[in-house]
Amino acid sequence: ALFSAGFAAAGLTAQPVHAEGVQGTMDFHLAVAESSSCNADDLKIWNGGVKSKMPQLMADCVTKTEEVLGPPAIWSDRCIQRFARGPGEGQNCMSNCVLAGAKLSKSCSKCFGALAQCTFENCASKCLRADSPECGACTGQYCIPAYEACSGLPK
């Protein structure tokens, strides 16, 4: 989906890391940068399974916000409609949806809202197919550096 495009372009997908001579999968827990908006608790949540679910969560926040937030949210609360309403509304919607759906801290969730806003403002026409090379190039140029600096979360 359009607003999870920036996330996919950042290479933020779950990939098990295997080391020769070691049985099973090694899980490397990297520390978040001290200046980032995400904290140690966010990192635990991230490494605990949210990382692999985030692209779908962000896609659901765009078109199925009411399913993520639950009652009393309704179809008009969908983030896709909020992006069209005016500056900041879509970003706030996505931040709140990620906060509710992923249980990350408010400050960390704001990084995902900013990523979605940047994708909407700079790359919407290139990201109609989120996995397209054009989308990856656009979000890589305009959105990913700020997202990475904001979140400090490992890829």
C-alpha positions in Angstrom: 0.0 0.0 0.0 1.1 3.5 -0.6 2.0 4.6 2.9 3.8 1.4 3.8 5.9 1.9 0.7 8.5 4.0 2.5 8.8 1.3 5.1 9.4 -1.4 2.5 11.9 0.9 0.7 13.9 1.3 3.9 14.5 -2.5 3.8 12.6 -2.9 7.0 11.5 -6.5 6.6 12.1 -9.4 8.9 15.0 -11.5 7.8 16.4 -14.3 10.1 20.2 -14.0 10.4 22.1 -17.3 10.2 25.7 -17.8 11.3 27.9 -20.7 10.1 28.4 -23.3 12.8 25.5 -22.1 14.8 22.3 -24.1 14.9 19.0 -22.1 14.6 18.6 -18.4 14.1 20.5 -15.8 15.9 18.6 -12.7 16.9 20.7 -9.6 17.1 19.3 -6.9 19.3 20.9 -3.6 18.4 20.6 -0.6 20.6 18.6 2.4 19.4 20.6 5.6 18.9 20.5 7.8 22.0 19.1 10.7 20.1 16.2 8.8 18.5 12.5 9.0 19.4 12.3 5.3 20.1 13.5 3.9 23.4 14.7 0.5 24.7 11.1 -0.6 25.3 10.3 0.2 21.7 13.3 -1.8 20.6 12.1 -4.8 22.5 8.6 -4.5 20.9 10.2 -4.0 17.5 12.5 -7.1 17.8 9.6 -9.1 19.4 7.7 -9.3 16.2 6.4 -5.8 15.3 9.2 -5.3 12.7 7.8 -8.0 10.5 4.2 -6.8 10.9 4.8 -3.1 10.4 4.3 -2.9 6.6 0.9 -4.6 6.9 -0.1 -2.5 10.0 0.7 0.7 8.1 -1.2 -0.5 5.1 -4.2 -1.3 7.3 -3.9 2.1 9.0 -4.4 3.7 5.6 -7.5 1.8 4.5 -8.8 -0.1 7.5 -8.1 2.3 10.4 -11.3 1.4 12.1 -10.3 -2.2 12.3 -7.0 -1.3 13.9 -8.4 1.2 16.4 -11.6 -0.6 17.1 -14.9 1.0 18.1 -15.9 3.8 18.1 -13.7 4.4 15.0 -15.7 4.3 11.7 -14.8 4.4 8.0 -14.5 8.2 8.0 -11.6 7.8 10.4 -9.4 6.1 7.8 -6.0 7.7 7.5 -6.3 7.8 3.7 -9.1 10.4 4.2 -7.1 12.3 6.8 -4.2 12.8 4.4 -6.5 14.4 1.9 -8.1 16.8 4.6 -5.1 18.9 5.3 -1.5 19.2 6.6 -0.7 17.1 9.6 -4.0 15.2 9.8 -2.8 12.1 8.0 0.5 12.1 9.9 -1.4 12.3 13.2 -3.8 9.6 12.1 -0.9 7.2 11.1 1.0 8.0 14.3 -2.1 7.2 16.5 -2.9 4.1 14.5 0.7 2.8 14.9 0.6 3.6 18.5 -2.6 1.6 19.0 -1.7 -1.3 16.7 2.0 -1.8 17.5 2.0 -0.5 21.1 5.2 1.5 20.5 5.7 4.7 22.5 4.0 7.9 21.3 7.3 9.5 20.3 8.4 6.4 18.4 5.0 6.1 16.6 5.3 9.7 15.4 8.3 8.6 13.3 6.0 6.3 11.3 3.4 9.0 10.9 6.2 11.3 9.6 7.3 8.6 7.2 3.8 8.2 5.8 3.3 12.0 5.5 6.6 12.3 3.6 5.6 9.4 1.3 2.2 11.1 0.6 3.7 14.5 0.0 6.7 13.5 -2.1 6.1 10.1 -3.6 2.4 9.3 -3.9 2.4 9.0 -7.7 5.5 6.8 -7.6 4.3 4.6 -4.8 0.9 3.3 -6.1 2.8 0.0 -6.2 4.7 0.1 -2.9 7.3 -2.5 -4.1 8.2 -0.6 -7.3 11.8 0.5 -7.9 10.5 4.1 -8.5 8.8 4.1 -5.1 12.0 2.8 -3.4 14.1 5.4 -5.1 11.7 8.3 -4.2 11.2 7.4 -0.5 14.9 6.6 -0.3 15.7 10.1 -1.5 13.0 12.1 0.4 11.8 10.1 3.4 14.0 7.2 4.7 16.9 9.3 6.0 14.5 11.3 8.3 12.7 8.2 9.4 16.0 6.4 10.3 17.2 9.5 12.2 13.8 9.8 14.0 13.4 6.1 15.0 16.9 4.8 15.4 15.4 1.3 14.9 17.6 -1.3 13.2 16.6 -2.4 9.7 
